[in-house]
Every structure is written in structure tokens, then in C-alpha cells.
Amino acid sequence: MEDRSRGDNIRLHEIPENEEGTDMQAFLSSTLLKLTSLDFDPSLEFQWAHRIGPKRSDNPSRPRPIIACLLWHTQTCQILQAARNHGPFRIDQHNIPITADYSKETNERRKAFLALRPRLHQLEMKYGLFDPTRMWVTKNGPSKDFYIPEELRLFLDSFLSQSMDSTSTHCSHDIAGDNEGTGIFPSGKEKTNMAQCDAEASQRGRDIERLARSHDDRVQVLHAVATHTQLSERDKSCSPLKPTTASS
């Protein structure tokens, strides 16, 4: 509600003190025509205009902002649009920003949005801050609007986390490709040779095991034959002699 009541106001910053002389409205009319290069029809008219607050004793070199209330809302919109498209304007090597007149709460929210600009640049996102507190964000797809700075911050945290996970996976694939054939990550041909060697080694192991079993079987057979032979010889040696018949 407060911002709506300020809808016809504009603020001009960094205009040196006393530059306006004794007629603030005449000064603003000529200055805005020069800065914006707009043709106003009807001509610019103001309900009131003045500096904000008393002169700064702590920093006299820093001028106070000028606030002005225009009679026609369409002219307010034209001036602010020109400031967004072509500003900041300059007078005698001084930058002259022209802004809307927002409430304290709205200004704090806008500052919180603007504080996230470095992260938006880091993520290569396109963005725009529209009146009064709507941040528009996009990157290679549909845009998304945010009205609360904290929601945008959480969104950027999530987006950065997803980007890091994707980069990590991509790097792992790249490392595997770069090291293919070096022994760290075998090439396709090396993988085939390794599989063949493993198969041959397994077959040799089975053959050795089978031969070992055959050898054990032969040993057991030979041992049985030898044992049987010994038993036979012992039986022969132990058999009773036939009685001898005397010759007549």
C-alpha cells in the first residue's frame, strides 16, 4: 500500500548541492529533458520536489537525494524506463542514478536480491529485477520468478549442488576415457584378453584338479594290487605241506 502511494515519485541521486538554485521544479524539468532526451506531452509538471533531509554535516561532499512527485503517472513511467535502459545518466562527470521511490521494507528486499548477483553470474544465469520486488531468473530453459530473496538463495544452493554432482560424474567418465589402456582403466581389447586369460587359467585349474584325482585313484589302485599280491604270497608261504609218501 505504501509503495502504491509513492507510485508517482522519483528520486535523483548524486546531484551536487545547490545545483538547483532557487527553483527546484524548473531545474528538474530542464535536467530531465536533457538526461532522458524524451519529448513530454504535456510538458513536465510536478506536484512538489525537494531534497531529502537536512544537509549532511558528517559528509558535506555527498549530496542529498532529490525526491519529486510528478503530476502525470505516465511521465513517471517514461522517466524510470529511460533510466533503466540508458542510465545512469551523467552531469559534469557525475553519475546521476534515477530510481523509483520505494518504502524502506521494499528497498531492503531489493538490496537482498541484488546481493545475490555474484552467484547468478557464477552460475551463468540471466536475471532481472522488476518493480517492485520480482527477480526473474533463467538458464537454458523456462524462466522462474522469485518474490522473496531467501527463496532465490535456496534455489541457487540447490542448482549449484546439482551442477557439482553432474560435473563430478562427467569428470569420472573423462578420467576413465583418458586413462583407457594405461593399466588404470583397461581398454576394450585389454579387457577381452584379460577375460580370455581368466578363462584359460580356470580351465587349467580344473584340468590339474582332474589329473590330481586320477593320480590319487591310480595310487589307490596300485596300493590295492600291491596289498593283494602281498597277501597272496603270504598265503602261499603259510599253506601246509602235503605229506610225503614213502616209496615202496
C-alpha positions in Angstrom: 0.0 0.0 0.0 2.8 2.4 0.9 4.6 1.7 -2.4 1.4 2.4 -4.3 1.1 5.8 -2.7 4.7 6.5 -3.8 4.0 5.4 -7.4 4.3 8.9 -8.9 7.6 9.7 -7.1 11.1 9.6 -8.5 14.5 10.1 -6.8 17.5 11.7 -8.4 20.9 10.9 -6.7 24.3 12.5 -6.6 23.2 15.9 -8.0 25.6 18.4 -6.3 24.1 20.6 -3.5 22.8 24.0 -4.6 22.9 22.9 -8.3 19.1 23.5 -8.4 19.3 27.2 -7.4 16.1 28.7 -6.1 13.6 26.9 -8.4 13.8 23.2 -7.9 10.9 22.3 -10.3 12.3 24.4 -13.2 15.7 22.8 -12.6 14.3 19.3 -12.7 12.2 20.0 -15.8 15.2 21.1 -17.8 17.5 18.4 -16.3 15.2 15.5 -17.0 14.6 16.7 -20.6 18.4 16.8 -21.1 19.1 13.5 -19.5 16.3 11.4 -21.0 16.0 13.0 -24.4 12.3 12.4 -24.2 9.5 14.5 -25.7 7.0 15.0 -23.0 3.4 15.9 -24.0 2.1 17.6 -22.0 5.2 19.2 -20.6 6.6 18.0 -17.3 4.7 19.2 -14.2 5.4 18.4 -10.6 3.2 18.4 -7.5 6.2 19.0 -5.3 10.0 18.5 -5.3 12.8 18.9 -2.7 15.9 17.5 -1.1 15.5 14.7 1.4 16.6 15.5 5.0 19.0 18.2 6.3 22.4 18.8 5.0 25.0 16.2 6.0 27.4 17.6 8.4 29.3 14.3 8.7 29.9 14.2 4.9 29.2 17.5 3.2 30.7 16.3 -0.1 28.0 13.8 -0.5 24.8 15.5 -1.8 21.3 14.7 -0.5 18.9 12.9 -2.9 16.2 14.9 -4.6 12.6 13.5 -4.5 9.9 14.7 -6.8 6.2 13.9 -7.3 5.1 14.2 -10.9 1.6 15.2 -11.9 1.2 12.6 -14.6 1.9 8.9 -13.8 2.7 8.1 -17.5 5.6 10.6 -17.3 6.9 8.9 -14.2 6.9 5.6 -16.0 8.7 7.1 -19.0 11.4 8.6 -16.9 12.0 5.3 -15.0 12.0 3.3 -18.2 14.6 5.6 -19.7 16.8 5.3 -16.6 16.7 1.5 -16.8 17.5 1.4 -20.5 20.1 4.2 -20.7 21.2 5.1 -17.1 23.0 6.0 -15.1 22.9 9.5 -16.7 25.8 11.9 -16.3 26.1 15.6 -15.5 29.5 17.2 -15.4 31.2 13.8 -14.9 28.8 12.9 -12.2 26.7 9.7 -12.4 23.1 10.6 -11.8 21.0 7.5 -11.0 17.2 7.9 -11.2 15.2 5.4 -9.2 11.6 4.9 -8.0 10.6 5.9 -4.5 10.2 2.7 -2.6 9.4 2.1 1.0 12.1 1.1 3.4 10.9 -2.6 3.5 10.9 -2.8 -0.3 14.3 -1.2 -0.6 15.8 -3.8 1.8 14.2 -6.6 -0.1 15.6 -5.3 -3.4 19.1 -5.0 -1.8 18.9 -8.6 -0.7 18.0 -9.7 -4.3 20.9 -7.6 -5.7 23.3 -9.1 -3.2 22.8 -12.5 -5.0 24.0 -11.1 -8.3 27.6 -12.6 -7.9 26.1 -16.1 -7.5 23.9 -15.6 -10.6 27.0 -14.6 -12.6 28.8 -17.6 -11.2 26.1 -19.9 -12.5 25.9 -18.0 -15.8 22.2 -17.2 -15.3 20.3 -14.4 -16.8 18.2 -12.3 -14.4 16.3 -9.1 -14.0 14.9 -7.2 -11.0 11.5 -5.8 -11.8 9.3 -3.3 -9.9 9.0 -3.6 -7.1 10.5 -6.9 -5.8 10.3 -9.6 -8.5 13.5 -11.3 -9.6 13.3 -13.1 -12.9 15.9 -15.9 -13.4 16.5 -18.2 -16.3 19.2 -20.5 -17.7 18.8 -22.5 -21.0 15.1 -23.0 -20.3 11.9 -21.6 -18.8 12.2 -18.6 -16.5 11.3 -18.6 -12.9 10.1 -15.6 -10.8 11.0 -15.0 -7.1 9.4 -12.5 -4.8 11.4 -13.4 -1.6 15.2 -13.3 -1.6 15.5 -16.3 0.7 13.6 -18.5 -1.8 16.0 -17.5 -4.6 19.0 -18.2 -2.4 17.7 -21.7 -1.6 17.1 -22.3 -5.3 20.7 -21.3 -6.2 22.0 -23.6 -3.5 20.1 -26.5 -5.0 21.1 -25.6 -8.5 24.8 -25.4 -7.6 24.6 -28.7 -5.8 23.1 -30.4 -8.8 25.7 -28.8 -11.1 28.5 -30.1 -8.9 27.1 -33.6 -8.9 26.8 -33.6 -12.7 30.3 -32.2 -13.1 31.7 -34.9 -10.8 30.0 -37.7 -12.8 31.2 -36.2 -16.1 34.8 -35.9 -14.8 34.8 -39.6 -13.7 33.8 -40.6 -17.2 36.5 -38.4 -18.7 39.2 -39.8 -16.4 38.2 -43.3 -17.4 38.4 -42.4 -21.1 41.7 -40.6 -20.7 43.3 -43.5 -18.8 42.0 -46.2 -21.0 44.7 -48.7 -21.9 47.2 -47.3 -19.3 46.6 -50.1 -16.8 44.4 -47.9 -14.6 41.3 -48.3 -16.8 41.9 -51.2 -19.3 41.0 -50.7 -22.9 38.3 -52.8 -24.6 40.9 -55.1 -26.2 42.8 -55.5 -22.9 39.5 -56.3 -21.2 38.9 -59.1 -23.8 42.4 -60.5 -23.3 42.1 -60.4 -19.6 38.8 -62.4 -19.8 40.4 -65.0 -22.1 43.3 -65.4 -19.7 41.0 -65.8 -16.8 39.0 -68.5 -18.6 42.2 -70.3 -19.6 43.5 -70.2 -16.0 40.2 -71.6 -14.7 40.4 -74.4 -17.3 44.0 -75.2 -16.3 42.9 -75.4 -12.7 40.1 -77.8 -13.5 42.5 -80.0 -15.6 45.1 -80.1 -12.8 42.4 -81.0 -10.2 41.1 -83.7 -12.5 44.6 -85.1 -13.0 45.3 -85.0 -9.3 42.1 -87.0 -8.7 43.2 -89.5 -11.4 46.6 -89.8 -9.8 45.1 -90.4 -6.4 42.9 -93.1 -8.0 45.9 -94.8 -9.6 47.9 -94.7 -6.4 45.0 -96.3 -4.6 44.6 -99.0 -7.2 48.4 -99.7 -7.2 48.3 -99.8 -3.5 45.4 -102.3 -3.5 47.1 -104.5 -6.1 50.3 -104.5 -4.1 48.5 -105.3 -0.9 46.6 -108.2 -2.6 49.8 -109.6 -4.0 51.5 -109.5 -0.6 48.5 -111.3 0.9 48.6 -113.9 -1.8 52.4 -114.5 -1.3 51.9 -114.8 2.4 49.0 -117.2 2.0 51.3 -119.4 -0.2 54.1 -119.4 2.3 51.8 -120.3 5.1 49.9 -123.1 3.3 50.5 -126.7 4.9 52.9 -129.1 3.1 51.5 -132.2 1.6 52.7 -135.5 3.4 55.5 -137.3 1.6 54.7 -140.9 0.6 57.4 -143.4 1.1 58.5 -145.3 -1.9 58.0 -149.0 -1.7 
